[in-house]
Amino acid sequence: MKAVSKIHRLRIGIATVGLLAFVGVNMASAKPVSSGGKAVSGYNAIPSKLPGSVASQGFECCQTDEFGDQVILGGTGRTLQSMSVVMVSFACEAGRWDTNNCVSSPGATFPVPLTFTIYDDEDGDGVPGDVLAQQTQIVNIRYRPSASPECGDGRWFDTRDKLCYNGFAQTIEMSFATPITLPDGVIWSVAFNTTTSGHDPIGPQACNLTPQGCPYDSLNVGAFSAPNAPYVGIDVDEDEAFRNGVMEPDWTGFRPLGAIKTRK
């Protein structure tokens, strides 16, 4: 898997764990959020109105340990407040998205420890320097909705978009209580473990033997270049994304969906 081209790896993630998506939910508070599309201080590639799902990078399917981007912060504030990322869930409580029999209770969630990291990149070479900020928090990720009869092919129907999707996009925001001053240039990332991927793979569990599998194995990170994004800050190279410790080429059109909120 690691020998294939980067853009092919992303497309495998989409094909293996779903393609379409669009509207963010902060699952830590289980309330809708609008954390994107606004000119705040820091960096923001997340539109304020996501579709039901978006293209995404798989972790379990594509042996991804960590995913993010090299950015330059905008505005005048450099004290870190929070980080956000768009997660795309294809997990079902029963059945599977790709066998057309997905069933999930409305609002049902599963816990996943997410780790947000900001590396120093003040010299702008794209090589991650010192870890400036890092925080792990167990967040509640929402299962994708049940298959809808309106779609007829196992996808769920978004009543706001009036469209059918395989995955479910949701925005996760994590606050940083300890004041940390950031430089202009940083690399941000999000990481989590799956059965065989991550910095510390979970390994076989009882859920691996169920028809639906372990829900974290059907969890991706959004990679979607929204119009006019980023809304604050600079994506150093739209053709590159930070994956498994290095900057990779061939990501044009698939910008990692993250945000760093800062203040003075």
Kinemage of the C-alpha trace (Angstrom):
@kinemage 1
@onewidth
@group {chain A} dominant
@subgroup {mainchain}
@vectorlist {calphas} color= white
{ca met a 1} P 0.000 0.000 0.000
{ca lys a 2} L 2.776 2.449 0.834
{ca ala a 3} L 4.324 1.998 -2.603
{ca val a 4} L 1.323 3.334 -4.526
{ca ser a 5} L 1.009 6.960 -5.561
{ca lys a 6} L -0.367 9.419 -3.011
{ca ile a 7} L -3.437 10.439 -4.978
{ca his a 8} L -4.206 6.777 -5.653
{ca arg a 9} L -3.952 6.132 -1.932
{ca leu a 10} L -6.543 8.812 -1.252
{ca arg a 11} L -8.852 7.462 -3.937
{ca ile a 12} L -8.534 3.997 -2.433
{ca gly a 13} L -9.608 5.516 0.874
{ca ile a 14} L -12.626 7.045 -0.803
{ca ala a 15} L -13.564 3.924 -2.725
{ca thr a 16} L -12.988 1.600 0.204
{ca val a 17} L -14.675 3.721 2.839
{ca gly a 18} L -17.098 5.787 0.771
{ca leu a 19} L -16.930 8.828 -1.509
{ca leu a 20} L -19.528 11.494 -0.979
{ca ala a 21} L -20.381 13.820 1.902
{ca phe a 22} L -21.578 17.642 3.051
{ca val a 23} L -22.503 19.937 7.375
{ca gly a 24} L -20.443 19.811 10.492
{ca val a 25} L -21.318 18.567 13.967
{ca asn a 26} L -19.095 19.025 16.988
{ca met a 27} L -19.493 15.555 18.454
{ca ala a 28} L -17.694 16.521 21.661
{ca ser a 29} L -20.761 18.608 22.530
{ca ala a 30} L -23.188 16.874 20.141
{ca lys a 31} L -24.356 20.272 18.901
{ca pro a 32} L -24.134 21.699 15.388
{ca val a 33} L -21.151 23.981 14.887
{ca ser a 34} L -20.110 26.480 12.251
{ca ser a 35} L -16.362 26.644 12.693
{ca gly a 36} L -15.372 27.421 9.127
{ca gly a 37} L -15.569 30.041 6.440
{ca lys a 38} L -14.895 32.936 8.810
{ca ala a 39} L -11.927 35.306 8.942
{ca val a 40} L -10.618 34.423 12.401
{ca ser a 41} L -7.010 34.479 13.545
{ca gly a 42} L -5.053 31.304 12.832
{ca tyr a 43} L -5.884 28.896 10.027
{ca asn a 44} L -9.175 27.572 8.706
{ca ala a 45} L -9.917 25.324 5.714
{ca ile a 46} L -13.329 24.154 7.013
{ca pro a 47} L -16.361 25.743 5.325
{ca ser a 48} L -19.111 26.924 7.658
{ca lys a 49} L -21.612 24.741 5.829
{ca leu a 50} L -20.298 21.283 5.043
{ca pro a 51} L -22.272 18.981 2.770
{ca gly a 52} L -23.574 15.727 4.251
{ca ser a 53} L -20.204 14.150 3.495
{ca val a 54} L -16.920 14.959 1.761
{ca ala a 55} L -14.016 13.098 0.178
{ca ser a 56} L -11.787 11.692 2.895
{ca gln a 57} L -8.550 9.922 3.743
{ca gly a 58} L -8.909 6.448 5.210
{ca phe a 59} L -6.768 5.291 8.138
{ca glu a 60} L -7.430 1.542 8.477
{ca cys a 61} L -7.849 0.907 4.770
{ca cys a 62} L -4.749 2.881 3.760
{ca gln a 63} L -2.322 2.342 6.637
{ca thr a 64} L -2.487 5.981 7.731
{ca asp a 65} L -1.129 6.897 11.154
{ca glu a 66} L -1.374 10.696 11.058
{ca phe a 67} L -2.842 13.232 8.626
{ca gly a 68} L -2.719 17.016 8.358
{ca asp a 69} L -1.127 19.938 6.534
{ca gln a 70} L 1.679 22.516 6.455
{ca val a 71} L 0.238 26.005 6.957
{ca ile a 72} L 1.066 29.627 7.743
{ca leu a 73} L -1.154 31.231 10.363
{ca gly a 74} L -3.016 34.424 9.524
{ca gly a 75} L -4.279 37.319 11.614
{ca thr a 76} L -2.418 38.799 14.556
{ca gly a 77} L -3.141 36.348 17.377
{ca arg a 78} L -0.736 33.497 18.035
{ca thr a 79} L -2.031 32.058 21.322
{ca leu a 80} L -3.580 28.665 20.613
{ca gln a 81} L -7.254 28.296 21.555
{ca ser a 82} L -8.493 25.199 19.734
{ca met a 83} L -8.053 22.832 16.835
{ca ser a 84} L -10.772 21.395 14.616
{ca val a 85} L -10.931 18.632 12.028
{ca val a 86} L -13.626 17.149 9.813
{ca met a 87} L -14.125 13.433 10.416
{ca val a 88} L -16.136 11.280 8.017
{ca ser a 89} L -17.851 8.236 9.511
{ca phe a 90} L -18.963 5.230 7.474
{ca ala a 91} L -19.585 3.121 10.601
{ca cys a 92} L -22.992 1.527 11.200
{ca glu a 93} L -24.395 0.078 14.427
{ca ala a 94} L -25.569 -2.924 12.398
{ca gly a 95} L -24.877 -3.875 8.817
{ca arg a 96} L -22.433 -2.009 6.617
{ca trp a 97} L -22.440 0.967 4.290
{ca asp a 98} L -21.007 -1.154 1.442
{ca thr a 99} L -23.493 -4.026 1.778
{ca asn a 100} L -26.516 -1.705 1.529
{ca asn a 101} L -27.914 -2.725 4.929
{ca cys a 102} L -26.652 -0.019 7.292
{ca val a 103} L -28.790 0.537 10.415
{ca ser a 104} L -27.984 3.153 13.082
{ca ser a 105} L -30.089 4.669 15.842
{ca pro a 106} L -30.563 8.433 15.384
{ca gly a 107} L -27.745 10.274 17.150
{ca ala a 108} L -25.896 7.099 18.207
{ca thr a 109} L -22.136 7.534 18.724
{ca phe a 110} L -18.955 5.564 19.401
{ca pro a 111} L -15.898 6.810 21.358
{ca val a 112} L -12.549 7.403 19.681
{ca pro a 113} L -9.388 8.906 21.250
{ca leu a 114} L -8.212 11.631 18.836
{ca thr a 115} L -4.790 13.237 19.129
{ca phe a 116} L -4.244 16.753 17.781
{ca thr a 117} L -0.640 17.842 17.261
{ca ile a 118} L 1.016 21.073 16.131
{ca tyr a 119} L 4.662 20.875 15.017
{ca asp a 120} L 7.070 23.767 14.575
{ca asp a 121} L 7.686 24.664 10.919
{ca glu a 122} L 9.023 28.200 11.346
{ca asp a 123} L 11.746 27.614 8.720
{ca gly a 124} L 9.079 26.491 6.214
{ca asp a 125} L 10.895 23.377 4.975
{ca gly a 126} L 7.926 21.068 5.621
{ca val a 127} L 9.915 18.883 8.007
{ca pro a 128} L 8.124 18.617 11.365
{ca gly a 129} L 10.163 20.212 14.144
{ca asp a 130} L 9.465 20.267 17.858
{ca val a 131} L 5.990 19.386 19.089
{ca leu a 132} L 4.546 22.729 20.171
{ca ala a 133} L 1.153 21.439 21.285
{ca gln a 134} L -0.377 18.003 21.610
{ca gln a 135} L -3.577 16.828 23.211
{ca thr a 136} L -5.552 13.592 23.213
{ca gln a 137} L -9.236 13.494 24.011
{ca ile a 138} L -11.907 10.806 23.738
{ca val a 139} L -14.602 12.203 21.459
{ca asn a 140} L -17.967 10.786 20.490
{ca ile a 141} L -18.138 10.112 16.753
{ca arg a 142} L -21.555 9.729 15.248
{ca tyr a 143} L -22.445 6.621 13.257
{ca arg a 144} L -23.554 7.352 9.717
{ca pro a 145} L -27.362 7.347 9.377
{ca ser a 146} L -29.293 4.273 8.284
{ca ala a 147} L -29.820 3.411 4.648
{ca ser a 148} L -32.689 5.501 3.279
{ca pro a 149} L -35.459 4.201 1.013
{ca glu a 150} L -35.214 7.507 -0.869
{ca cys a 151} L -31.777 6.421 -2.094
{ca gly a 152} L -32.478 2.747 -2.770
{ca asp a 153} L -28.798 1.774 -2.832
{ca gly a 154} L -27.766 1.697 0.831
{ca arg a 155} L -26.853 5.369 1.135
{ca trp a 156} L -28.461 7.781 3.614
{ca phe a 157} L -30.575 10.757 2.547
{ca asp a 158} L -29.681 14.258 3.755
{ca thr a 159} L -32.910 16.238 4.061
{ca arg a 160} L -30.961 19.521 3.950
{ca asp a 161} L -28.969 18.770 0.805
{ca lys a 162} L -31.664 16.564 -0.750
{ca leu a 163} L -28.813 14.222 -1.714
{ca cys a 164} L -27.697 10.680 -0.837
{ca tyr a 165} L -24.327 9.900 0.791
{ca asn a 166} L -22.239 6.952 1.972
{ca gly a 167} L -20.339 8.723 4.763
{ca phe a 168} L -21.332 11.288 7.379
{ca ala a 169} L -19.184 14.407 7.856
{ca gln a 170} L -18.850 16.000 11.282
{ca thr a 171} L -16.546 18.657 12.714
{ca ile a 172} L -14.671 17.869 15.913
{ca glu a 173} L -13.241 20.786 17.928
{ca met a 174} L -10.790 20.372 20.793
{ca ser a 175} L -9.925 23.274 23.121
{ca phe a 176} L -6.439 23.882 24.557
{ca ala a 177} L -6.577 25.358 28.062
{ca thr a 178} L -2.826 25.920 28.524
{ca pro a 179} L -1.643 29.107 26.763
{ca ile a 180} L 0.772 28.194 23.954
{ca thr a 181} L 2.290 30.777 21.630
{ca leu a 182} L 2.692 29.516 18.062
{ca pro a 183} L 5.057 30.712 15.328
{ca asp a 184} L 3.711 31.713 11.923
{ca gly a 185} L 4.666 28.425 10.277
{ca val a 186} L 3.322 25.141 11.666
{ca ile a 187} L 2.296 21.648 10.641
{ca trp a 188} L -0.959 20.386 12.150
{ca ser a 189} L -2.165 16.798 12.311
{ca val a 190} L -4.798 14.504 13.721
{ca ala a 191} L -4.128 10.883 14.660
{ca phe a 192} L -6.093 7.904 15.931
{ca asn a 193} L -5.638 4.152 16.101
{ca thr a 194} L -7.462 1.438 14.202
{ca thr a 195} L -7.129 -2.342 14.143
{ca thr a 196} L -3.922 -2.363 12.079
{ca ser a 197} L -3.054 1.353 11.655
{ca gly a 198} L -2.118 4.299 13.846
{ca his a 199} L 0.883 4.956 16.063
{ca asp a 200} L -0.336 2.175 18.388
{ca pro a 201} L -2.635 -0.228 16.481
{ca ile a 202} L -5.449 -1.646 18.595
{ca gly a 203} L -5.187 -5.195 17.269
{ca pro a 204} L -7.952 -7.812 17.103
{ca gln a 205} L -11.029 -7.106 19.221
{ca ala a 206} L -14.453 -8.683 19.563
{ca cys a 207} L -15.923 -6.109 17.182
{ca asn a 208} L -13.703 -7.419 14.369
{ca leu a 209} L -15.821 -10.603 14.371
{ca thr a 210} L -19.139 -8.774 13.900
{ca pro a 211} L -20.683 -8.130 10.461
{ca gln a 212} L -20.309 -4.364 10.907
{ca gly a 213} L -16.730 -4.548 12.149
{ca cys a 214} L -15.078 -2.092 14.545
{ca pro a 215} L -16.445 1.434 14.033
{ca tyr a 216} L -13.041 3.135 14.180
{ca asp a 217} L -11.987 1.092 11.139
{ca ser a 218} L -14.675 2.944 9.166
{ca leu a 219} L -13.545 6.420 10.184
{ca asn a 220} L -11.763 8.862 7.850
{ca val a 221} L -10.434 12.429 7.892
{ca gly a 222} L -11.986 14.892 5.465
{ca ala a 223} L -9.874 15.962 2.465
{ca phe a 224} L -11.804 18.445 0.360
{ca ser a 225} L -10.749 21.738 -1.242
{ca ala a 226} L -13.730 23.989 -0.582
{ca pro a 227} L -14.185 27.100 -2.755
{ca asn a 228} L -12.188 30.114 -1.500
{ca ala a 229} L -10.526 28.060 1.247
{ca pro a 230} L -8.520 28.503 3.353
{ca tyr a 231} L -10.561 31.325 4.830
{ca val a 232} L -7.744 32.538 7.061
{ca gly a 233} L -4.080 31.601 6.899
{ca ile a 234} L -2.203 29.990 4.013
{ca asp a 235} L -1.937 26.411 2.793
{ca val a 236} L 1.775 26.371 1.925
{ca asp a 237} L 1.358 23.935 -0.984
{ca glu a 238} L -2.099 22.799 -2.108
{ca asp a 239} L -0.518 19.803 -3.825
{ca glu a 240} L 0.933 18.487 -0.563
{ca ala a 241} L -0.516 16.975 2.607
{ca phe a 242} L 1.191 15.782 5.791
{ca arg a 243} L 0.806 12.024 6.090
{ca asn a 244} L 2.715 9.588 8.303
{ca gly a 245} L 5.380 12.127 9.228
{ca val a 246} L 6.220 13.579 5.798
{ca met a 247} L 4.795 15.987 3.259
{ca glu a 248} L 3.395 14.073 0.264
{ca pro a 249} L 2.634 15.395 -3.247
{ca asp a 250} L -0.417 14.813 -5.495
{ca trp a 251} L -3.113 16.146 -3.150
{ca thr a 252} L -4.430 18.990 -5.318
{ca gly a 253} L -8.205 19.204 -4.850
{ca phe a 254} L -8.090 17.241 -1.597
{ca arg a 255} L -6.989 19.716 1.109
{ca pro a 256} L -6.979 18.245 4.662
{ca leu a 257} L -9.954 19.794 6.456
{ca gly a 258} L -8.584 21.325 9.622
{ca ala a 259} L -8.585 24.589 11.550
{ca ile a 260} L -6.417 26.238 14.208
{ca lys a 261} L -8.078 28.992 16.206
{ca thr a 262} L -5.788 31.526 17.885
{ca arg a 263} L -6.154 34.745 19.876
{ca lys a 264} L -3.955 37.630 20.970
